[in-house]
Amino acid sequence: TTWHAAGLVGQLRNHESMTRLIRYSTELYSRLEAETGLSTGWKQCGSLAVARTADRMVQLKRTAAVAQAFGVACDVITPTETGDRYPIMATADLEGGVWLPGDGKANPTDLTLALAKGARNRGVRICEGVRVSGAVTHAAGRRIAQLEWTDKAGSSGQITADIVVLCGGQWSRALGRRLGVTVPLFSCEHFYIVTDVIPGVHRDLPVLRDPDGYIYFKEEVGGLVMGGYEPNPIPWAVDGIPEKFNFQLLQPDWEHFQP
């Protein structure tokens, strides 16, 4: 969910459609404040991905080739060049890296508010505190004709829809099941830490991804947000995510985060 997001905006994905979507997003974020008057926290600081092994470097070179095919600026760089862009990082054990100057970061909450205002300015109606409770399908097949809803006050109703987009975050799997759609995803435990101020960390420091170390780094108020890519992820709430978890956190699991 938005409240749990780290705010990393990386353009490169394994699929062209996802890469095109995030390229569009970066373009939108760069102009959204001027359009809505609300700050998004968008900062085009670029991103680095580094390799500690020769095999990882081969993979990053392939990634760079894919990026260039998709029209994303991406340069293969040496360990020395990675250190130039990220001076607080030790580089002696690196094979090299890739640099994506168009990547950046945003403040997820501010960005969401700006997107909502931009949508309202263009005639979109946003209903908060309303839950999708079911759907009515066309007699001829599975296509949805109406969504059923309830709100916190106990009111209910229906919305006629030509197109329905399922974007329920980590609740999408359960909501899809109620609507007769299989969403092959489930949540995993995921942890991050936020450091105190670190000398040498500045606002323009790039986002750093170290897949061999299972971790990413993002500047945050003079310190770093450090999040783990757990190599052995722990599935969480497979039988159902609590409905009011959107503003809660999991209890720390330092042993799981330790790698």
Salt bridges, closest charged atoms under 4 A:
GLU16 OE2 - ARG20 NH2 2.62
GLU35 OE2 - ARG122 NH2 3.29
ASP204 OD1 - LYS43 NZ 2.68
ASP210 OD2 - ARG52 NH2 2.44
ASP212 OD1 - ARG56 NE 2.87
GLU219 OE1 - LYS105 NZ 2.74
GLU220 OE1 - LYS218 NZ 3.30
GLU230 OE1 - HIS190 ND1 3.15
GLU243 OE1 - ARG131 NH2 3.60
